[in-house]
Amino acid sequence: MAGAVIIGAGPGIGLAVARRFAREGLPVALVARSKETVESAAETVRSLGVPALPLTADSGDEAALRAALDTAAEEFGVPDVLVYNAAVIRPDSVGELSLRDHLDTYAVNVLGALTAAAHTAPAMAARGSGTFLVTGGMPEPKPAYVSLSLGKAGLRSLVSLLDLEYGPSGVHVATITVTGPVSPGTDWDPEDIADHYWRLHTQPRARWEREVLH
């Protein structure tokens, strides 16, 4: 029984996407740093009548993330769809962060997605189907958000590389680029954004999109 894996399953987009896939009947594995956060998300998914597996891991910790993905695969099989939604979002200007802080931020904003792809996309490709989606942002870099601008630019490049590597084998790789602050009741309502993830997952191969802006 395959299903969805949501990395970065906190309140906002992560939880909204989990609910969106759960409403379609997919079991959901949820990954977050906080046990309290991921347990709460799992309860929400279960309330919709589908299995949920809460897993705790820091997306910047390669060993912990790989272990969580192994547990999800043991429970549900190779996922139909993996969503990478983890990010460190904070304002910082040029020269404000140390090199170590930039590396730690990049590890979550980009390298966690690379780890997740390297761990799951080959099995999707071997099966001949799968969807790998990432939450993007910052369509234009902003000097007040240097680390985030660098991270989202890196994600965009990663999506292109993964599409070239795994797209021919049937893996749909795409990014949902969110252009504003996520908040219920606004133009960036997480429930509206979540619809893009389901649409991309179910998109016919002949109409695959690699980036959607919201």
C-alpha positions in Angstrom: 0.0 0.0 0.0 1.8 3.1 -1.2 0.8 6.7 -0.2 2.2 10.1 0.5 5.2 11.3 2.5 5.2 14.8 3.7 8.5 16.2 5.0 7.9 19.4 6.9 4.4 18.5 8.2 3.9 21.5 10.5 1.0 23.9 10.5 0.4 25.7 7.2 1.3 24.2 3.9 2.5 20.8 5.2 -0.6 20.0 7.2 -2.9 21.3 4.4 -1.2 19.1 1.9 -1.4 16.1 4.2 -5.1 16.7 4.6 -5.5 17.1 0.8 -4.0 13.7 0.0 -5.8 12.1 2.9 -9.1 13.3 1.5 -8.3 11.3 -1.6 -7.7 8.2 0.5 -3.9 8.0 0.5 -2.2 6.9 3.7 0.2 9.6 4.8 3.6 9.4 6.5 4.5 12.7 8.2 8.0 14.0 9.1 8.8 16.9 11.3 11.4 17.9 13.9 8.9 18.2 16.7 7.2 15.1 18.1 4.3 17.2 19.3 3.8 18.8 15.8 4.0 15.5 13.9 1.7 13.7 16.4 -0.9 16.4 16.0 -0.7 16.3 12.2 -1.1 12.5 12.3 -4.2 12.8 14.4 -5.7 15.2 11.9 -5.0 12.8 9.1 -6.5 9.8 11.0 -9.6 11.8 11.6 -10.1 11.7 7.8 -10.2 7.9 7.9 -6.8 7.0 6.5 -3.7 5.6 8.2 -1.1 8.1 9.3 2.5 7.5 10.4 4.2 10.2 12.5 8.0 10.3 12.2 10.4 12.7 13.9 13.6 13.8 12.0 15.5 17.0 11.3 15.6 17.5 7.6 19.1 18.7 7.8 20.3 15.5 9.4 20.9 13.1 6.6 21.0 9.9 8.7 17.8 10.8 10.6 15.9 11.7 7.5 17.0 8.5 5.7 15.9 6.5 8.7 12.5 8.1 8.7 12.1 7.5 5.0 13.0 3.8 5.5 10.4 3.5 8.2 7.8 5.1 5.9 8.7 2.7 3.1 8.5 -0.3 5.5 5.0 0.8 6.5 3.5 1.9 3.2 5.9 0.9 0.5 7.6 3.1 -2.1 5.6 6.3 -1.9 3.3 7.5 -4.7 4.2 11.0 -3.9 6.8 12.7 -1.7 6.5 16.4 -0.7 9.5 18.3 0.6 8.1 21.3 2.5 10.8 21.8 5.1 12.5 25.2 5.3 14.3 27.6 7.6 12.5 30.9 7.1 14.0 34.0 8.7 15.1 37.5 7.7 18.8 38.0 7.3 21.0 40.4 5.3 24.3 40.1 3.6 27.0 39.4 6.1 24.6 38.9 9.0 24.9 35.1 9.3 28.1 33.2 9.9 29.2 30.6 7.4 28.1 27.9 9.8 24.6 29.4 10.1 24.4 29.5 6.3 25.4 25.9 6.0 22.9 24.8 8.6 20.2 26.7 6.9 21.1 25.4 3.4 21.2 21.8 4.8 17.4 22.1 5.5 16.4 24.4 2.7 18.1 22.4 -0.1 20.2 19.4 0.9 17.3 17.7 2.8 15.4 17.7 -0.5 18.4 16.2 -2.2 18.7 13.5 0.5 15.0 12.7 0.1 15.2 12.5 -3.6 18.3 10.3 -3.6 16.6 8.0 -1.2 13.2 7.7 -2.9 13.4 8.7 -6.5 15.4 5.7 -7.8 12.7 3.3 -6.5 10.0 5.4 -8.1 11.9 5.4 -11.4 12.4 1.6 -11.1 8.6 1.3 -10.7 8.0 3.7 -13.6 5.9 6.2 -11.7 6.0 8.6 -8.8 5.8 12.3 -7.9 8.4 14.4 -6.1 7.2 17.9 -5.2 9.0 20.7 -3.3 7.7 23.9 -1.8 9.5 26.7 -3.4 9.4 30.5 -3.0 11.2 33.7 -3.6 10.7 33.9 -7.4 13.0 37.0 -7.1 15.8 37.2 -4.5 15.3 39.7 -1.6 18.2 41.3 0.2 16.3 41.1 3.5 16.1 37.3 3.1 19.5 36.2 1.9 19.6 32.6 3.2 16.1 31.9 2.0 16.7 33.5 -1.4 19.8 31.3 -1.8 17.9 28.2 -0.6 15.0 28.7 -2.9 17.3 29.3 -5.9 19.1 26.1 -5.0 15.8 24.2 -4.9 14.8 25.5 -8.3 18.1 24.1 -9.7 17.6 20.9 -7.9 14.2 20.3 -9.4 15.6 20.9 -12.9 18.4 18.3 -12.2 16.0 15.8 -10.7 13.6 16.2 -13.7 16.5 15.5 -16.1 17.6 12.5 -14.1 14.3 10.8 -13.2 11.6 12.4 -15.5 12.3 10.1 -18.4 11.6 7.1 -16.1 8.2 8.4 -15.1 8.9 10.5 -12.0 7.1 13.8 -12.1 9.4 16.4 -10.4 8.0 19.9 -9.8 8.0 22.9 -7.5 5.2 24.9 -6.1 6.6 28.4 -5.8 4.7 30.4 -3.2 5.0 34.1 -3.8 3.8 35.6 -0.5 3.3 35.0 3.2 1.2 31.9 3.9 -1.9 32.7 6.0 -5.5 31.4 6.1 -8.0 33.7 4.5 -5.5 35.4 2.3 -4.4 35.1 -1.3 -1.8 32.6 0.1 -4.3 30.4 2.0 -2.6 27.0 2.6 -5.7 25.1 1.7 -5.7 26.8 -1.8 -2.0 26.1 -2.2 -2.5 22.5 -1.3 -4.7 22.0 -4.3 -1.6 22.5 -6.5 0.1 19.5 -5.0 -2.8 17.2 -5.7 -3.2 18.6 -9.2 0.4 18.1 -10.1 0.4 14.6 -8.6 -2.5 13.5 -10.8 -1.4 15.5 -13.9 -1.2 13.4 -17.1 2.4 12.9 -18.2 1.9 14.8 -21.5 0.9 17.9 -19.5 3.5 17.7 -16.7 4.5 21.1 -15.3 7.8 21.7 -13.6 6.9 24.8 -11.7 3.6 26.3 -10.5 3.4 29.8 -9.1 0.9 30.7 -6.4 
